[in-house]
Amino acid sequence: TEYVAQYAVPFDPGPFAGPERDDWSTIARELLGAQTRFVTGQRWTHRIIEQGTGVPLLLLHGVGGHAEVWSRNMSSLAHRGFRVIAVDVLYHGLSSKEPYDDHLRYEYQVDAVVDLLDALGIERAHVEGESMGATIAFHLGMRYTDRVGKVVLNTGFGHVALEREDFVGPSKDYSELAHLSEQVLLDPSPEAMRARLEWVVADPASITQEMIDLRLRLYADPGVNDAMRLIFRIGGNWDWDLPYTEADCASYGPETLVLWTDQNPGQGPDLGDYVASLLPQGSFYCIPGAAHWPQWERPEEHDQVVGAFMQG
């Protein structure tokens, strides 16, 4: 049964024609027409994939990821009128790795986004963040409201201490993700990487061998592997400081779409729906048939929803 918003204003992007494509080609072919390059800012170096010449739209991936997780969306969003910029966020991929401070991790990551915007000469950009990227996007909207247009929080949100705990949790949880992430860093085998990536999708078959090979190649780099061990707190715990309260959400400036899925592991759609209701300009949309990577699993519906929200 498709989830229906209970708390927030539901977002209506219009009917989705569907069905989703099932014949996606290689990442390299999907990124034809895009440019991959390094951008040097005042403090950090950023690797980006860029396509289009319209309104800037910055895409921030999840923890342990890299810009290619948006490869199925770049061309479509560019044709919808956006200058699409997918970035290896700070500490990830081939972007800068220093300085690292666990307590200032998100503060640095947010500052790095602004460093990138400055280097590109972009005064204001729309932002979509997925999972960890959504946390960065939320913090960005809190600290740099004047640099942000609209925000999409994709299967994640900021470090907000919620007053409610009675949300429906799916069978997968973050302790499983922590174990899989540790395994793939300490023993980066194809089997371990497949198990780690299958955690983020509803249908394991949607994880391609190419994506496994790409991430294995990144994690084989000693600098990347060392950074990921810090990010995943190998040997530590996954508890985070929660700097914001529900009351703080009332001051969140950007118009925001909380984009969730009906099979998101760890946090079901009712939690995303509730978070959207806390934001002054928040709305909610749930993509069916996807888990933690709707931009990869349901790219066409994702692009229609995001495009309609950003241009509405």
Backbone bond lengths (Angstrom), bond angles and torsions (degrees), N, CA, C in turn:
res aa  C-N    CA-C-N  psi(-1)  N-CA   C-N-CA  omega(-1)  CA-C   N-CA-C  phi
1 T - - - 1.451 - - 1.523 109.39 -
2 E 1.312 116.39 130.29 1.458 120.48 -178.88 1.519 110.38 -67.65
3 Y 1.336 115.90 135.38 1.453 120.36 -178.51 1.524 109.91 -70.11
4 V 1.326 116.40 135.60 1.463 123.09 177.36 1.519 108.32 -114.32
5 A 1.326 116.07 131.49 1.468 121.16 -177.34 1.524 110.91 -56.51
6 Q 1.356 115.61 134.15 1.455 121.18 179.68 1.530 112.60 -109.29
7 Y 1.343 115.86 -27.83 1.461 119.76 -172.13 1.526 112.92 -114.47
8 A 1.308 117.29 -41.92 1.463 122.02 -172.95 1.517 111.54 -97.43
9 V 1.308 115.45 170.21 1.457 121.24 172.77 1.525 107.97 -70.91
10 P 1.330 119.02 122.72 1.470 119.21 178.94 1.523 110.03 -73.40
11 F 1.328 115.95 139.95 1.461 120.12 177.28 1.514 109.52 -92.69
12 D 1.329 116.62 133.50 1.458 121.90 -178.93 1.524 109.82 -114.12
13 P 1.341 117.41 104.01 1.461 120.06 179.82 1.520 113.04 -87.78
14 G 1.340 115.98 4.60 1.458 119.68 -172.56 1.521 109.78 92.47
15 P 1.317 117.80 164.87 1.469 120.63 -176.35 1.521 111.92 -65.31
16 F 1.328 115.88 139.69 1.452 121.31 176.13 1.519 108.34 -88.89
17 A 1.334 115.52 123.66 1.467 119.96 -174.91 1.524 111.08 -68.12
18 G 1.360 116.46 -44.26 1.450 120.90 178.02 1.532 112.16 55.34
19 P 1.312 120.45 179.99 1.473 123.36 -8.94 1.526 111.45 -76.90
20 E 1.319 115.18 170.47 1.462 119.97 176.78 1.528 110.38 -67.75
21 R 1.324 115.57 147.38 1.463 120.41 174.91 1.523 110.20 -63.44
22 D 1.314 116.06 148.22 1.466 119.86 173.71 1.524 110.77 -124.29
23 D 1.340 116.63 17.01 1.462 120.73 -175.76 1.522 111.62 -121.23
24 W 1.332 117.30 38.08 1.458 120.61 -177.94 1.515 110.87 -62.96
25 S 1.328 116.25 136.40 1.452 121.96 -178.33 1.529 109.79 -87.35
26 T 1.323 115.76 -166.76 1.451 120.46 -179.53 1.522 110.80 -66.95
27 I 1.308 115.56 159.95 1.462 120.89 177.19 1.520 110.12 -58.24
28 A 1.326 116.63 -41.87 1.461 120.21 -179.09 1.526 111.33 -60.62
29 R 1.321 117.82 -42.13 1.468 120.25 179.67 1.517 111.20 -70.43
30 E 1.328 117.82 -38.38 1.461 119.88 179.03 1.527 111.32 -65.67
31 L 1.333 116.62 -25.68 1.465 120.85 -178.84 1.526 112.78 -95.43
32 L 1.337 118.12 11.18 1.457 120.14 173.93 1.533 108.87 -59.03
33 G 1.309 116.32 130.76 1.464 120.85 -176.41 1.506 113.07 95.34
34 A 1.337 116.67 -11.67 1.463 120.41 176.36 1.523 109.37 -95.48
35 Q 1.316 116.01 160.14 1.456 122.20 179.18 1.521 109.50 -119.42
36 T 1.328 116.45 129.44 1.458 121.28 173.69 1.525 108.22 -103.86
37 R 1.318 116.44 127.75 1.466 119.05 -178.26 1.530 109.97 -155.41
38 F 1.325 114.01 169.22 1.454 121.44 175.73 1.522 109.07 -104.07
39 V 1.316 116.39 136.87 1.459 122.83 178.90 1.527 107.82 -118.62
40 T 1.312 116.69 124.57 1.457 121.18 -179.25 1.521 109.82 -98.42
41 G 1.318 115.86 117.51 1.459 121.29 178.00 1.513 111.23 -96.55
42 Q 1.325 115.99 -168.87 1.457 120.53 178.83 1.525 112.22 -68.38
43 R 1.348 116.51 -31.41 1.469 119.83 -175.53 1.526 113.29 -119.26
44 W 1.331 117.42 -29.79 1.458 119.86 -171.91 1.522 111.52 -137.07
45 T 1.332 114.92 162.02 1.455 122.25 171.44 1.527 107.89 -106.51
46 H 1.320 115.55 134.83 1.459 121.75 -174.63 1.529 109.84 -122.95
47 R 1.327 117.02 132.80 1.467 119.19 170.52 1.516 108.47 -94.86
48 I 1.332 116.01 128.19 1.458 120.38 -178.88 1.527 110.87 -128.17
49 I 1.325 115.06 156.42 1.462 123.10 166.15 1.524 105.06 -116.46
50 E 1.321 116.73 127.98 1.466 121.02 -170.51 1.530 110.29 -132.07
51 Q 1.328 115.40 140.14 1.466 120.34 177.15 1.527 109.06 -154.25
52 G 1.324 116.17 140.46 1.458 120.63 177.47 1.514 112.59 96.91
53 T 1.333 115.22 166.00 1.467 121.10 -175.41 1.521 112.68 -131.47
54 G 1.298 118.37 14.08 1.459 120.86 -175.49 1.507 113.87 -92.31
55 V 1.321 115.73 -142.21 1.464 122.77 179.88 1.530 109.07 -67.30
56 P 1.335 119.35 130.86 1.471 120.55 -177.77 1.526 112.62 -61.88
57 L 1.316 115.70 131.76 1.458 123.58 175.89 1.517 107.67 -132.61
58 L 1.326 116.12 112.05 1.463 122.71 -176.96 1.524 109.59 -95.40
59 L 1.346 116.48 131.29 1.455 122.33 -178.27 1.525 109.71 -114.14
60 L 1.339 116.18 124.14 1.467 123.13 -176.03 1.528 109.40 -116.43
61 H 1.322 116.81 121.06 1.462 122.24 -175.78 1.526 111.78 -79.79
62 G 1.333 114.98 177.85 1.459 121.56 -179.34 1.516 113.16 -88.91
63 V 1.325 116.00 -179.98 1.458 122.35 -174.55 1.527 110.74 -62.30
64 G 1.327 115.65 134.59 1.452 121.19 179.84 1.502 114.69 80.98
65 G 1.332 117.13 -0.25 1.452 120.87 -172.16 1.511 114.90 -95.88
66 H 1.335 114.85 -157.96 1.462 123.40 -175.03 1.523 107.27 -166.86
67 A 1.322 115.88 170.09 1.469 120.88 -170.24 1.524 113.56 -62.41
68 E 1.344 118.10 -25.95 1.472 120.00 -175.29 1.521 114.06 -67.25
69 V 1.334 118.29 -11.47 1.472 118.32 177.58 1.530 110.78 -65.47
70 W 1.348 117.48 -12.40 1.465 122.51 177.88 1.529 112.31 -101.14
71 S 1.324 117.58 12.12 1.467 119.95 -172.85 1.527 112.99 -62.59
72 R 1.311 118.65 -28.45 1.461 120.92 -179.67 1.532 112.83 -82.01
73 N 1.325 116.43 -2.22 1.463 120.63 -175.61 1.519 113.67 -114.04
74 M 1.327 118.02 -19.90 1.456 121.71 -169.85 1.524 112.25 -59.16
75 S 1.328 116.80 -54.50 1.464 120.78 -175.79 1.521 111.29 -64.17
76 S 1.331 116.43 -44.08 1.460 120.89 -178.86 1.521 111.52 -61.55
77 L 1.316 117.21 -46.72 1.461 120.47 -179.42 1.527 111.23 -68.99
78 A 1.341 117.22 -34.74 1.468 119.94 176.38 1.523 110.57 -63.38
79 H 1.324 116.64 -40.61 1.466 120.16 179.21 1.526 112.29 -70.77
80 R 1.310 117.08 -15.38 1.468 120.98 175.29 1.524 111.99 -86.25
81 G 1.323 117.07 1.50 1.453 120.24 173.48 1.508 116.00 105.58
82 F 1.353 116.68 20.34 1.461 119.80 -178.00 1.527 111.25 -112.19
83 R 1.314 115.71 149.48 1.461 122.26 164.10 1.518 105.25 -90.18
84 V 1.314 116.20 99.90 1.464 121.59 -170.08 1.528 108.80 -91.21
85 I 1.321 115.55 128.53 1.463 121.55 -177.71 1.525 108.18 -129.44
86 A 1.328 116.64 105.33 1.463 121.68 173.75 1.520 107.73 -96.41
87 V 1.312 116.84 133.47 1.462 120.48 -172.78 1.525 111.00 -126.72
88 D 1.343 115.88 143.07 1.464 119.89 163.28 1.527 105.81 -72.10
89 V 1.324 117.52 109.06 1.463 118.75 -175.86 1.528 109.84 -67.68
90 L 1.317 115.72 164.42 1.456 121.44 -177.24 1.532 111.61 -50.25
91 Y 1.331 116.00 136.24 1.467 126.85 -178.18 1.520 112.91 80.72
92 H 1.322 119.14 -6.28 1.457 122.40 -173.38 1.530 111.55 -115.50
93 G 1.329 114.81 157.70 1.451 120.15 175.04 1.515 111.42 54.61
94 L 1.335 115.48 -130.80 1.459 120.84 -177.46 1.522 112.25 -107.31
95 S 1.326 117.33 14.42 1.455 120.81 172.99 1.531 110.09 -80.94
96 S 1.335 116.31 173.99 1.465 121.58 -175.99 1.528 112.06 -59.52
97 K 1.323 115.53 154.01 1.467 121.83 -176.87 1.532 113.54 -116.96
98 E 1.323 118.31 -8.28 1.472 120.95 -174.51 1.529 110.51 -127.21
99 P 1.337 117.34 155.50 1.464 127.15 -5.55 1.524 110.20 -82.69
100 Y 1.317 117.00 153.31 1.460 120.69 177.17 1.519 109.69 -113.03
101 D 1.304 115.09 128.46 1.459 122.21 173.99 1.523 105.60 -140.35
102 D 1.320 116.35 117.42 1.467 119.81 -173.62 1.522 111.86 -58.27
103 H 1.329 117.48 -34.66 1.455 120.58 -177.99 1.529 112.03 -77.22
104 L 1.341 116.58 -22.23 1.465 121.18 -178.68 1.527 111.90 -110.40
105 R 1.326 115.75 14.03 1.462 120.18 -173.72 1.526 112.46 -53.89
106 Y 1.325 117.14 -52.57 1.465 119.17 -176.82 1.526 111.49 -73.15
107 E 1.319 117.29 -31.35 1.460 119.54 176.20 1.526 110.14 -61.31
108 Y 1.343 116.18 -44.30 1.459 119.80 177.70 1.533 110.97 -66.07
109 Q 1.326 117.31 -41.47 1.466 119.81 -178.41 1.528 111.32 -63.50
110 V 1.318 116.80 -38.28 1.467 120.21 176.72 1.525 110.34 -67.40
111 D 1.325 116.97 -44.32 1.459 120.16 177.65 1.529 110.64 -60.55
112 A 1.335 116.98 -34.73 1.458 120.56 179.50 1.525 111.48 -66.32
113 V 1.328 117.26 -36.09 1.466 119.93 176.27 1.530 110.09 -61.65
114 V 1.322 116.16 -44.10 1.468 120.08 178.74 1.524 110.30 -66.19
115 D 1.331 116.99 -37.94 1.461 121.64 176.34 1.528 110.33 -58.69
116 L 1.326 117.18 -41.67 1.461 121.82 177.97 1.526 111.40 -66.50
117 L 1.339 116.77 -46.27 1.466 119.76 179.16 1.527 110.70 -58.97
118 D 1.325 116.37 -42.31 1.465 120.11 178.49 1.524 110.84 -61.35
119 A 1.330 115.84 -44.63 1.465 119.86 -178.04 1.521 111.82 -64.83
120 L 1.332 116.91 -31.04 1.465 121.33 179.23 1.529 112.47 -86.69
121 G 1.332 116.92 -4.28 1.460 120.36 -178.53 1.517 113.22 71.43
122 I 1.326 116.38 28.85 1.470 121.91 -178.86 1.527 108.64 -102.06
123 E 1.309 116.46 119.10 1.462 120.65 -179.35 1.518 111.43 -78.58
124 R 1.342 116.03 -36.36 1.464 120.29 -173.49 1.523 108.77 -149.92
125 A 1.332 117.16 135.70 1.459 121.33 -178.28 1.521 110.67 -139.56
126 H 1.332 115.34 146.98 1.457 119.54 165.32 1.525 107.62 -71.82
127 V 1.333 116.44 152.58 1.464 120.32 -176.30 1.524 109.78 -137.76
128 E 1.325 115.92 132.52 1.463 121.00 166.61 1.513 107.90 -120.23
129 G 1.319 116.01 130.27 1.453 121.47 175.26 1.511 110.13 -123.25
130 E 1.336 116.14 137.99 1.460 121.82 178.54 1.520 109.26 -108.03
131 S 1.339 117.75 127.25 1.465 123.67 178.29 1.528 110.50 56.40
132 M 1.347 118.97 -114.02 1.455 120.10 176.36 1.524 111.02 -56.70
133 G 1.324 116.76 -36.90 1.456 120.57 177.38 1.516 112.05 -60.92
134 A 1.348 116.93 -32.57 1.464 120.41 176.53 1.523 110.50 -67.78
135 T 1.337 117.01 -36.71 1.462 120.15 176.19 1.526 110.25 -63.51
136 I 1.331 116.65 -43.59 1.465 120.14 176.54 1.526 110.06 -60.57
137 A 1.328 117.28 -44.21 1.463 121.19 -179.03 1.525 111.26 -62.76
138 F 1.333 116.67 -39.03 1.461 119.95 178.76 1.527 110.68 -64.74
139 H 1.318 116.88 -48.79 1.463 120.91 177.93 1.527 110.64 -60.32
140 L 1.332 116.71 -38.16 1.459 120.98 178.85 1.524 110.82 -61.04
141 G 1.327 116.30 -43.71 1.460 120.24 178.89 1.514 112.97 -66.56
142 M 1.320 117.24 -28.70 1.453 121.06 177.09 1.527 111.86 -74.39
143 R 1.323 116.64 -42.83 1.468 120.90 -171.67 1.529 113.74 -92.81
144 Y 1.325 116.30 -30.67 1.468 120.07 -174.84 1.529 110.04 -130.23
145 T 1.309 116.42 56.83 1.466 121.01 -175.25 1.517 111.82 -56.88
146 D 1.342 117.48 -34.86 1.458 120.81 -176.77 1.521 112.80 -72.81
147 R 1.342 118.46 -11.21 1.463 121.60 179.91 1.522 112.51 -98.65
148 V 1.334 115.58 -3.67 1.464 120.39 -172.06 1.521 110.51 -116.31
149 G 1.343 116.11 133.81 1.451 120.59 171.72 1.519 108.89 -86.36
150 K 1.320 116.70 -109.76 1.462 121.39 175.32 1.521 109.21 -94.68
151 V 1.341 114.93 156.49 1.466 121.23 -176.47 1.528 109.56 -127.57
152 V 1.332 115.69 135.72 1.460 121.46 169.72 1.528 107.59 -113.17
153 L 1.319 115.94 121.53 1.467 122.74 174.76 1.525 107.21 -99.19
154 N 1.320 116.09 103.96 1.457 124.11 -172.76 1.529 109.24 -98.44
155 T 1.323 116.96 108.68 1.470 125.35 178.18 1.522 113.17 50.65
156 G 1.310 116.59 36.83 1.458 121.59 176.39 1.513 109.89 -173.64
157 F 1.335 116.89 168.36 1.458 120.65 178.44 1.518 107.78 -156.58
158 G 1.298 117.31 178.80 1.462 121.11 -176.15 1.509 112.55 -70.53
159 H 1.296 115.47 175.16 1.461 121.06 179.42 1.524 109.45 -78.01
160 V 1.320 115.15 78.69 1.458 122.26 -178.29 1.527 108.79 -106.78
161 A 1.301 116.55 127.19 1.468 121.14 175.77 1.527 107.72 -78.59
162 L 1.323 116.25 103.91 1.458 120.89 -177.30 1.524 110.44 -81.56
163 E 1.323 115.06 144.21 1.460 120.50 -179.41 1.523 111.90 -82.62
164 R 1.323 115.94 -14.87 1.462 120.17 179.68 1.513 110.30 -106.42
165 E 1.328 116.19 151.69 1.459 121.19 177.62 1.526 111.94 -133.63
166 D 1.318 117.92 3.25 1.461 120.93 -173.13 1.526 112.00 -91.53
167 F 1.335 116.13 47.11 1.453 119.88 178.79 1.521 109.55 -93.98
168 V 1.327 115.81 153.53 1.458 121.15 -179.10 1.516 109.02 -80.48
169 G 1.326 117.15 119.43 1.458 121.04 -178.87 1.516 111.61 -100.79
170 P 1.353 117.97 129.78 1.462 120.89 175.87 1.530 111.56 -65.21
171 S 1.339 115.58 175.23 1.468 120.00 -174.79 1.526 111.76 -69.90
172 K 1.335 118.19 -33.36 1.464 120.76 177.22 1.521 109.38 -80.05
173 D 1.339 116.62 144.20 1.459 118.69 177.16 1.524 109.99 -138.12
174 Y 1.329 115.64 177.87 1.454 119.74 -172.95 1.521 113.06 -75.45
175 S 1.325 119.04 -18.21 1.457 119.76 174.47 1.524 109.92 -66.34
176 E 1.319 116.22 -35.22 1.469 120.93 176.01 1.525 110.05 -66.55
177 L 1.339 117.05 -42.16 1.462 121.07 178.26 1.523 110.58 -62.74
178 A 1.328 117.54 -41.73 1.464 121.21 179.64 1.529 110.60 -60.61
179 H 1.332 116.43 -43.27 1.467 120.62 179.54 1.520 110.91 -63.91
180 L 1.324 117.35 -45.95 1.465 121.36 -178.76 1.528 111.18 -65.10
181 S 1.329 116.62 -37.56 1.464 120.78 -179.85 1.527 110.89 -67.39
182 E 1.329 116.83 -40.10 1.459 120.62 177.45 1.522 110.48 -64.41
183 Q 1.316 115.76 -42.33 1.457 120.99 -178.33 1.528 111.63 -61.62
184 V 1.326 116.83 -42.86 1.460 120.46 -175.16 1.522 111.93 -73.39
185 L 1.323 117.48 -22.45 1.462 120.63 177.09 1.520 112.27 -85.33
186 L 1.330 117.25 -37.58 1.457 120.97 -179.67 1.522 111.84 -80.61
187 D 1.337 116.09 -29.41 1.464 120.91 178.33 1.527 108.26 -139.85
188 P 1.335 117.18 78.75 1.469 120.77 -172.78 1.527 113.77 -74.75
189 S 1.316 116.13 69.38 1.460 122.11 179.10 1.525 109.81 -94.26
190 P 1.337 117.58 159.51 1.473 119.74 176.10 1.520 112.69 -57.01
191 E 1.326 116.65 -37.50 1.466 120.03 -178.79 1.526 111.00 -66.16
192 A 1.348 116.02 -43.36 1.465 119.58 179.33 1.525 110.82 -66.01
193 M 1.329 116.70 -40.30 1.456 119.61 -179.62 1.524 111.42 -66.96
194 R 1.322 117.01 -39.33 1.468 118.87 177.33 1.522 110.47 -61.51
195 A 1.319 117.53 -44.44 1.468 120.10 -179.97 1.525 110.57 -62.08
196 R 1.341 117.03 -40.58 1.476 120.43 179.14 1.522 111.20 -63.69
197 L 1.329 117.92 -43.89 1.458 120.76 -177.37 1.534 111.85 -75.25
198 E 1.315 117.21 -31.14 1.473 119.09 178.44 1.521 111.47 -66.72
199 W 1.340 117.32 -20.90 1.466 120.24 177.90 1.525 110.98 -61.55
200 V 1.331 118.45 -30.52 1.460 121.34 -172.16 1.524 113.37 -88.81
201 V 1.335 118.67 -3.30 1.462 120.32 -175.55 1.523 111.11 -123.02
202 A 1.321 114.86 157.93 1.459 120.12 177.36 1.526 111.35 -79.15
203 D 1.334 115.96 -38.33 1.461 121.62 -179.22 1.518 108.80 -111.79
204 P 1.337 118.54 110.85 1.463 120.42 -178.31 1.522 113.44 -55.02
205 A 1.330 117.53 -28.13 1.461 120.75 -178.70 1.523 112.66 -65.82
206 S 1.330 116.95 -15.86 1.464 119.19 -179.15 1.526 112.43 -76.03
207 I 1.335 117.67 -13.86 1.464 120.97 176.33 1.520 108.53 -82.95
208 T 1.319 116.64 116.24 1.454 121.59 -176.78 1.524 111.21 -87.23
209 Q 1.325 115.35 155.89 1.457 120.06 176.17 1.519 110.55 -62.07
210 E 1.331 116.70 -32.67 1.461 120.69 178.62 1.522 111.48 -61.49
211 M 1.336 117.52 -42.73 1.460 120.19 179.19 1.526 110.68 -66.10
212 I 1.319 117.29 -38.31 1.455 121.27 176.60 1.522 110.32 -62.17
213 D 1.335 116.39 -46.78 1.464 120.77 -178.32 1.535 111.33 -64.61
214 L 1.326 116.38 -39.23 1.459 120.74 -179.19 1.526 110.56 -63.30
215 R 1.311 116.61 -46.14 1.466 118.68 -178.08 1.525 111.20 -71.69
216 L 1.315 116.91 -34.75 1.463 119.44 174.96 1.529 110.73 -61.52
217 R 1.332 116.16 -39.98 1.464 119.56 178.87 1.521 110.48 -63.12
218 L 1.324 117.62 -41.82 1.457 120.82 177.53 1.524 111.40 -64.03
219 Y 1.321 116.64 -47.09 1.458 120.56 -175.76 1.527 112.42 -70.45
220 A 1.344 116.93 -16.90 1.455 120.14 176.63 1.519 111.66 -74.86
221 D 1.333 117.28 -17.57 1.451 121.36 176.99 1.530 108.52 -73.27
222 P 1.336 118.57 124.71 1.475 120.26 -176.01 1.517 113.39 -56.94
223 G 1.335 117.89 -39.56 1.457 120.17 179.80 1.513 112.76 -65.80
224 V 1.339 116.32 -41.29 1.459 120.63 177.72 1.525 110.03 -66.08
225 N 1.332 116.45 -44.92 1.461 120.24 -178.22 1.522 111.24 -62.31
226 D 1.337 116.68 -42.86 1.465 119.77 178.57 1.528 110.86 -62.24
227 A 1.330 116.68 -41.76 1.468 120.37 179.89 1.516 110.86 -64.71
228 M 1.332 117.16 -40.72 1.460 120.45 -179.41 1.534 111.50 -67.47
229 R 1.325 117.11 -31.62 1.462 119.17 176.93 1.526 110.89 -65.71
230 L 1.329 116.56 -34.18 1.464 120.08 174.87 1.527 110.42 -70.96
231 I 1.331 116.27 -45.90 1.464 120.88 -177.79 1.526 111.10 -60.20
232 F 1.335 116.67 -42.96 1.461 120.75 -178.16 1.524 112.86 -86.97
233 R 1.332 116.68 3.36 1.462 121.80 176.08 1.529 111.57 51.56
234 I 1.333 115.01 51.17 1.454 119.74 179.79 1.532 109.11 -58.47
235 G 1.317 116.01 125.90 1.453 121.44 -177.78 1.516 113.77 86.23
236 G 1.347 116.89 -4.65 1.462 120.27 179.62 1.515 111.54 -113.33
237 N 1.322 116.90 -148.64 1.458 120.36 178.73 1.518 109.54 -126.51
238 W 1.346 115.12 166.81 1.463 121.33 -175.63 1.528 111.92 -101.82
239 D 1.310 117.66 17.24 1.458 120.15 178.34 1.530 109.49 -76.15
240 W 1.314 116.36 137.78 1.459 121.33 -178.00 1.519 110.47 -121.27
241 D 1.329 115.16 149.02 1.452 119.33 169.94 1.523 108.11 -65.87
242 L 1.315 116.62 143.55 1.471 121.49 179.98 1.520 108.21 -114.49
243 P 1.345 116.94 91.59 1.470 119.91 -172.11 1.521 114.65 -76.15
244 Y 1.342 117.48 -14.63 1.457 119.81 -176.49 1.530 110.68 -115.19
245 T 1.328 114.69 150.30 1.464 121.65 176.11 1.521 108.87 -112.42
246 E 1.321 115.40 171.47 1.461 119.01 175.62 1.530 110.78 -58.77
247 A 1.324 116.86 -36.60 1.464 120.30 179.31 1.528 111.39 -62.82
248 D 1.349 117.06 -34.54 1.460 120.83 178.71 1.526 111.62 -63.65
249 C 1.328 116.25 -30.01 1.470 119.66 -178.17 1.527 111.69 -61.45
250 A 1.332 116.76 -24.91 1.467 120.27 -179.33 1.523 112.21 -64.61
251 S 1.339 117.32 -18.63 1.460 120.68 -179.69 1.525 111.94 -100.96
252 Y 1.331 117.52 7.92 1.467 120.14 -178.53 1.525 109.18 -73.31
253 G 1.328 116.24 119.04 1.459 121.33 -170.10 1.513 116.98 -79.49
254 P 1.343 119.77 -45.30 1.466 119.83 -171.14 1.529 113.47 -65.36
255 E 1.323 115.26 146.85 1.458 119.87 168.26 1.520 107.12 -68.29
256 T 1.339 116.80 127.81 1.462 120.76 -166.32 1.518 111.93 -131.68
257 L 1.332 115.43 134.92 1.452 122.06 170.06 1.520 108.45 -108.15
258 V 1.321 116.55 120.82 1.466 120.55 172.06 1.526 106.30 -90.40
259 L 1.319 114.77 112.12 1.464 122.62 -175.18 1.523 108.46 -104.74
260 W 1.326 116.32 117.74 1.462 120.78 -174.81 1.518 109.63 -125.13
261 T 1.322 115.71 -178.58 1.461 121.61 176.80 1.522 108.95 -134.30
262 D 1.335 115.36 162.64 1.459 118.04 -178.68 1.530 112.67 -82.12
263 Q 1.348 117.47 -10.28 1.461 120.43 -179.67 1.525 112.09 -124.62
264 N 1.337 116.98 26.17 1.455 120.36 -179.46 1.531 110.31 -63.56
265 P 1.334 118.40 123.09 1.470 119.77 -179.08 1.517 111.28 -72.41
266 G 1.310 115.47 142.12 1.462 120.15 175.89 1.509 114.20 90.10
267 Q 1.328 117.49 -41.53 1.465 121.41 -176.01 1.521 108.79 -142.57
268 G 1.328 116.97 112.15 1.452 121.24 -177.72 1.521 113.28 -74.88
269 P 1.336 116.82 173.85 1.464 120.46 -174.85 1.520 114.32 -64.47
270 D 1.329 118.42 -24.85 1.463 118.45 -179.98 1.518 111.46 -66.29
271 L 1.342 117.78 -29.39 1.460 120.13 176.39 1.532 110.42 -69.34
272 G 1.329 117.39 -46.66 1.453 120.34 177.49 1.509 112.23 -60.55
273 D 1.312 116.55 -40.20 1.455 123.35 177.06 1.531 110.35 -59.40
274 Y 1.317 116.11 -44.64 1.464 120.96 -179.00 1.528 110.95 -66.15
275 V 1.343 117.06 -43.03 1.459 120.43 178.24 1.529 110.16 -58.46
276 A 1.312 117.32 -43.28 1.472 120.89 179.24 1.516 111.25 -59.50
277 S 1.330 116.90 -34.56 1.465 120.38 -178.29 1.524 112.12 -70.46
278 L 1.332 117.60 -18.36 1.462 121.20 -179.45 1.526 112.19 -81.95
279 L 1.323 117.05 -17.58 1.465 121.54 -174.29 1.521 110.41 -91.63
280 P 1.330 118.38 134.35 1.468 121.21 -176.51 1.524 113.71 -55.80
281 Q 1.334 116.24 -36.49 1.463 120.43 178.70 1.525 109.77 -120.20
282 G 1.323 115.66 44.83 1.450 120.79 -177.01 1.510 112.66 -96.15
283 S 1.317 116.19 143.42 1.463 122.43 171.97 1.521 107.97 -138.19
284 F 1.317 116.82 170.46 1.462 120.86 -170.11 1.521 110.66 -137.92
285 Y 1.349 114.18 141.32 1.462 120.46 174.02 1.518 108.08 -143.96
286 C 1.327 116.39 137.39 1.460 122.23 179.62 1.525 109.77 -116.56
287 I 1.333 116.66 122.50 1.463 122.27 177.22 1.529 108.88 -90.13
288 P 1.318 117.58 123.47 1.470 119.52 179.43 1.524 111.41 -80.37
289 G 1.335 115.00 155.18 1.449 120.53 173.51 1.508 115.48 74.73
290 A 1.335 117.19 20.89 1.461 121.12 179.72 1.521 108.96 -137.32
291 A 1.333 115.39 164.29 1.463 121.06 179.13 1.529 109.17 -115.57
292 H 1.334 117.90 -107.62 1.464 121.54 -171.66 1.527 113.63 -98.21
293 W 1.329 117.20 -4.07 1.458 122.75 -178.60 1.525 110.83 -127.47
294 P 1.306 120.68 60.05 1.473 119.73 -177.42 1.520 112.80 -61.27
295 Q 1.341 117.87 -28.59 1.463 120.56 179.39 1.524 111.12 -66.78
296 W 1.312 117.97 -22.02 1.466 123.80 179.25 1.522 111.12 -99.62
297 E 1.333 116.71 -40.37 1.459 121.17 -175.88 1.529 112.93 -80.29
298 R 1.327 115.94 -38.21 1.477 121.77 -178.64 1.531 108.45 -130.33
299 P 1.332 117.42 59.35 1.465 120.15 -171.34 1.520 114.44 -62.66
300 E 1.319 117.83 -35.58 1.467 118.93 -176.29 1.527 111.62 -71.43
301 E 1.325 117.02 -42.47 1.467 118.59 175.92 1.530 109.67 -67.92
302 H 1.321 117.26 -41.12 1.463 120.74 176.83 1.524 110.80 -54.51
303 D 1.327 117.50 -49.12 1.464 121.14 -175.69 1.525 111.52 -67.12
304 Q 1.330 116.73 -36.43 1.461 119.19 176.93 1.526 110.60 -63.72
305 V 1.328 116.41 -45.15 1.466 120.98 -178.19 1.521 110.64 -64.88
306 V 1.332 116.41 -49.85 1.470 120.43 -177.91 1.517 110.61 -64.59
307 G 1.329 117.13 -42.80 1.457 120.04 179.26 1.518 112.09 -61.70
308 A 1.340 116.15 -44.90 1.463 120.09 -179.31 1.522 110.78 -64.96
309 F 1.329 117.14 -39.21 1.465 119.60 179.71 1.527 111.20 -67.29
310 M 1.317 117.14 -47.75 1.457 120.25 -177.48 1.525 112.23 -64.70
311 Q 1.325 117.18 -32.29 1.467 120.40 -175.78 1.523 112.46 -96.85
312 G 1.328 117.67 -5.49 1.456 120.86 -176.12 1.518 112.06 -76.73
